[in-house]
Amino acid sequence: MSDAATGPVRLEVIALDGIPEVHPGDDLAALIGDALAATPGALPLRSDDVLVVTQKVVSKAEGAFVDLTAIEPRPEAVAFAARWGRDARQVEWSFGRRSAS
């Protein structure tokens, strides 16, 4: 695929260097900015660049995580987990979130 005005369309994926383990309260934007600066070829950003950040790292920075050892799964969660190869405590937590909304 190409565009006559700009040439070939391309997609480039760059993993950022230096993002540490994220903890509750960490400034995720600052960590990403530091990692962009430390990664050769990542800067300058262009207006059409897209940064992808996983929900997991956002949740960790927000302190939004669950202690699975404190969850006692119901039989329905255990059955679902066994069928789909999941942790029954995660399934129970997910079921609880859906019914609470």
C-alpha positions as CSV (number, residue, x, y, z in Angstrom):
1,M,0.0,0.0,0.0
2,S,1.3,3.5,-0.7
3,D,0.2,7.0,-1.0
4,A,1.4,9.0,-4.0
5,A,2.0,12.1,-1.9
6,T,3.9,10.5,1.0
7,G,5.3,7.2,-0.4
8,P,4.8,3.8,1.1
9,V,2.7,3.4,4.3
10,R,4.6,1.7,7.1
11,L,4.1,0.6,10.6
12,E,7.0,0.7,13.1
13,V,6.8,-0.7,16.6
14,I,9.4,0.4,19.1
15,A,9.6,-1.0,22.7
16,L,10.6,1.7,25.1
17,D,13.8,1.2,27.2
18,G,13.9,1.8,30.9
19,I,10.3,1.5,32.2
20,P,10.7,0.2,35.7
21,E,8.3,-1.9,37.7
22,V,5.3,0.4,38.3
23,H,4.0,1.0,41.8
24,P,0.9,2.7,43.1
25,G,1.2,6.5,42.9
26,D,4.0,6.4,40.3
27,D,3.8,9.2,37.7
28,L,3.2,7.0,34.6
29,A,3.4,10.0,32.2
30,A,6.9,10.9,33.6
31,L,8.0,7.3,33.4
32,I,6.9,7.1,29.8
33,G,8.6,10.4,29.0
34,D,11.8,9.3,30.5
35,A,11.6,6.0,28.6
36,L,11.0,7.9,25.3
37,A,14.1,10.0,26.0
38,A,16.1,6.9,26.7
39,T,15.0,4.9,23.6
40,P,17.1,5.6,20.5
41,G,14.8,6.6,17.6
42,A,11.7,7.2,19.7
43,L,12.0,11.0,19.7
44,P,10.8,13.4,18.3
45,L,7.3,12.2,18.3
46,R,5.2,13.0,15.2
47,S,1.7,14.2,15.2
48,D,0.5,10.8,13.8
49,D,2.5,8.7,16.4
50,V,0.5,6.4,18.7
51,L,1.7,5.4,22.1
52,V,0.2,2.2,23.5
53,V,0.0,1.6,27.2
54,T,-1.4,-1.5,28.7
55,Q,-4.3,-1.3,31.1
56,K,-2.3,-3.4,33.6
57,V,0.4,-0.7,34.0
58,V,-2.2,2.0,34.3
59,S,-4.0,0.0,37.0
60,K,-0.8,-0.5,38.9
61,A,0.0,3.2,38.8
62,E,-3.5,3.9,40.0
63,G,-3.3,1.3,42.8
64,A,-6.2,-0.5,41.3
65,F,-5.3,-4.2,42.0
66,V,-6.9,-7.0,43.9
67,D,-5.4,-9.5,46.4
68,L,-6.5,-12.8,44.9
69,T,-5.6,-14.7,48.1
70,A,-8.6,-12.9,49.8
71,I,-11.1,-14.1,47.2
72,E,-13.1,-17.3,47.8
73,P,-14.6,-18.4,44.4
74,R,-18.2,-19.7,44.1
75,P,-18.8,-23.0,42.4
76,E,-19.9,-21.2,39.2
77,A,-16.5,-19.4,39.0
78,V,-14.6,-22.6,39.7
79,A,-16.5,-24.4,36.8
80,F,-16.0,-21.5,34.4
81,A,-12.3,-21.3,35.3
82,A,-11.8,-25.0,34.8
83,R,-13.5,-24.9,31.4
84,W,-11.4,-22.0,30.1
85,G,-8.1,-22.6,31.9
86,R,-8.3,-19.5,34.2
87,D,-7.7,-18.8,37.8
88,A,-11.1,-19.3,39.6
89,R,-10.3,-16.3,41.9
90,Q,-9.9,-14.0,38.9
91,V,-13.1,-15.3,37.5
92,E,-14.9,-14.7,40.8
93,W,-13.6,-11.2,41.0
94,S,-14.7,-10.5,37.4
95,F,-18.2,-12.1,38.1
96,G,-18.5,-9.9,41.2
97,R,-17.6,-6.7,39.2
98,R,-20.2,-7.4,36.6
99,S,-23.0,-8.1,39.0
100,A,-22.2,-5.0,41.0
101,S,-22.6,-2.7,38.0
